[in-house]
Amino acid sequence: MAAENFFNIRIPGITGKYTIMHVSDVHVVATYEDEDPRAVDATVHRIPFFFSSEQESIDRWFGFIEESKQIKADCMVLTGDIIDFPSQENMDVLDKGLSQLECPYVYCLGNHDWSFGYDYHTDNAVKNQRPKFEKYTGPDSEYSILDMGEFAIIAVDDSLDKVSPTVVEGVKKAFSMDKPIIIAMHIPICASKYPENTLHADTSAYWGRDICIGDSGITPDSTTQEFIDMISDENSPVVAILAGHIHFVHKDKINSKVNQYVCCHCTQGQYTLLTVTGE
């Protein structure tokens, strides 16, 4: 495991120094032999996209857990797609890893975490798979708040290419804490109004289309636009946004003072290391 990307988030007025380990899109691929044959078949076909073997897939995940201990991380931010689909073995591997963490964490659902390819984002998946993650995301799986003392981290669910009214209300609640806020979510925001931003062009080149949320990518609905407006407002308490999903490192402006940091594709053992300081 190695940090290949380093960013500093400066929050004027805080006195501590904090280390955040940002991990995203590990895409653990593992299935017990006696599970649904469709899940077993998915494992066979998905492993070559990310790993050379099923065991390597599992080892990557536990490697991040051990790395968090080695670097003495103050918290871990997991911005989705830690597992590739919710097979029982994937869920067991995820649970075992998180139970071994020695630091607090936030977990944002990714578009893959809670759906099989053969049941992708169906009503059945929403009803039967998403609740499995409440142990990690909190009872209200659409948002959670980790209070770090001098600042807070809000994890929000945008895994359906949008956020719900529950997220908007959760963000408003967090804003009332009267402290700096870091937003964590899976799918990045594309703020094309800044000509120096390259997220739209870079994502389109990588994927053949823009898979981010914003005016140049996935068109936000009214609730999602309200959320974007809230967190990108110059006067909001948001000091940074952390995201994943696009499988490459990126940094863009959200407003004139705040950056969005997109984590690398973590299947090969890389991760992003963030320090939060007042300097």
N, C-alpha and C positions, 0 to 999 in steps of 0.2 A: 504494500500500500504506500502511496506517495502523494503528497500535495503538489500538484503541478501548476496550480493557479492560486495567486495570493492577492487579496484585496483588503484595503483598510476602510472601514466605515467610521467616519469622524462624527462624534456627537458632542458639540460644544457643551461644556459644563459638567460632564461626567468625570469622575475621578478614578474609576477603575479601568483595568485593561482586561478585555474578554476575548477568549478564543472560541470561534464558532466553526465547527466542522460541517461543511455543507455537502451532502451526499444526495445524488439523484439518479434515477434511471439505471439502477443496477440490473434490473430485469432477471432476477433469480428464476431459473427454469428447472423445476424438480417436481416429480410426480411419483407417488407410490404405484407399484405394479398393479395393484388391485383397484385402482381408481377408475373412474369413467374412461373407457377406451378412447374417447375423443380427447380427453386431457392427456392421456399417455401419448397419443399420436401427436398432439400439439407440442409436447416436450421434444419429441424426436425431430420435429421440423423447425422448432424455434431455437434450439441450442446452437446450431451453426451460425445464426445471426449474431450471437454475442459471445459464445464460449466454445472451447474444444471438447468439453465433457460436462455432464450433469454435476459431477463432484466439484469441478472447477467453479461452476456457477455458485454452489453453496459456499465454497471456500472464500470467494470474493466477499460475500456478505459478512462472514465472520471475521475476515481480515479487517474490515472497516470498524467493527466493534472493538477489536484489539487495538487498532490504531488510535481510536478515541481515548483509550486508557493511556497509551504511550505518550500522547501529546498533552494529556491532561485537559481535554476540551472542557470548556464551561457548559457547552450544550451542543447537541447535534440537531441540525435542521435537515429533515428528510422531505424533499419536494417531489415525491411521487414516483410511481413505477419501480418501486424497490423490488417487487415481484412482478413477473410477467403475466400471471393470471392466478386466480385464487384456488389452486389445487390444494388438497389437504396437506401435502408435503411442503409446498411453498408457504402455507400459513404456519405450519409447525416450525419451519426454518426461520421465518420472520419473527415469530414469537420468542423462540429461543435466543435469537440475537438481541432483541430489544430487552429481554429479561436480564441479559448480562451487561447492559450498559451501566456505567457508573456516573453518568451525567444525565441531566434532564434532556428531553427531546420534544420536538413537535413533528407531527407526521401529516403531510398533505396527501390526499388521495390523488393518484394519477389515473389517466384514462385506461391503463392496462391493469392496475392493481386488482380491481374488483370485477373484471370481465374476462371470460373466455372468448376466444375468437369466434366460436360457434354460438355464442350467446352475448354478443357484444352490445353492451349498453341497452339491453332490453328491459322491459318492465320486470321480468323475472330476475334479472341480475340486480336491479335496484332493490327489489324486495328481499332477495335471499342471499346476495353476496355482500352488498355494502355494509349491512349491519355487523358482519364479521370483524370489521375494522374499528368498531367503536371503542374497543379496548385500547387502541393506539391513538385514535383521533380525538377521543373523548365522547361522551354520550350524545352530544350534538355534533355529529361527524362533519358538519359543514363548516365549522370554525372552532378554533380553540385558542386560548391565550396562555402564553408562558411568561410569567412576570420574572424578569431578571434583576429586579431591584431598581437600577437606574434607567432601565428601558424595558420594553416588552416586545415579544414576538407574537404576531398573530398568524396562525396557519389557517388558510381558507381553501375551500374546495371549489376549483373551477374545472374539474375533470370532464365535465360535460360541455366544455367550451362556453361556459357561462357561469354566473353565480346566482344564488337564490336570494329572495328577500331576507331570509334568515342570516345570510352572510352580511348583507348591508346593515342589518340591525346589530349584528355582532361587532362589526367594525365601529359603528357609532358608540357602542358600549365601551370598546377598547379606547377610543379617542377620549372618552370622559375620564380615563385614568390620569390624564394630565401628565403624561410622560412620553418620551420619544418612542416611536413605534417602528419595528421592522415587519414588513409583510412577507409571508412565505406562501407560495402557491405553485402549482405545477406548470400551468401554461402561461408563458410570458405575455406581457402587454406590448403591443407595437405602437410607439408614439411617433408617428411619421412627421409630425409638425416640426420636429427639429431636423434641419437638413443634414446635420452631421451624424445623425443616427443611421445605422446600417442594418438593423435587425431584419427589416423587411427584405432587403436585397440579399442578405446572407442566408436567411431562412429559405427564401425562394430558390436560391442557387443550390442549396443542400437538399431540399425536399421536392423541388419542382413546383412548389406553391408555398404560400405563406400560411403556416399552421399556428400562428400567434393570434391573440385576440386584439382587435383594434381596427381602425378605419382602413387599413391597407391589407388586413388579413381576414380573420373570421369576424364578421360584423356583429358587434354586441347588441343584445336586446336592451330594452330600456332599463331594466334592473342592473344589468352588467355595466351599462354606461354610467349609471349613477355611482356604482362602486368605483369605476375607473376615475370618474371626476373627483370623488372624495379623496382617493389615495394619491392622486396626482396634483391636487390643489397645492399651490405654493405655500399656503398658510396651514396645511394639515400637519399633524405631528409625525408624519411618515418620514423616516430618514433613509430608508433603503427598501428595495424589493428584491427578494430572492426567488428564483424560479428554476425550472428544468425543461424537460419535454423535447427540446429541439436537438439534443445530443451534441452540442458543441458549446464551448465557452463564449460568453458574450457580455458586453457591458454597454449600456445605452442610457441616455437621459430619460427620465420620466417628467421632470420639470427642471428649471434652471439650477436647482440645488440638490436634486436627488437622482441617484442612479439605480438602475435595475441590473442585478448580477445574475447571469444564467450559468448554472453549473455545467460541468462537463458530463459526458456520457461515462458513467462510472463502471462499466463492465470490465475494464482492464486494470482496475485498481487505483485509478486516479480519483482525486476529489479536490474540492476547493476549500482553501483555508482562509477564513476571514478573521480579522482582528477588529474589535470595536474599542475605540479610545476617544478621549476628549481632546487629543492633540491633532 
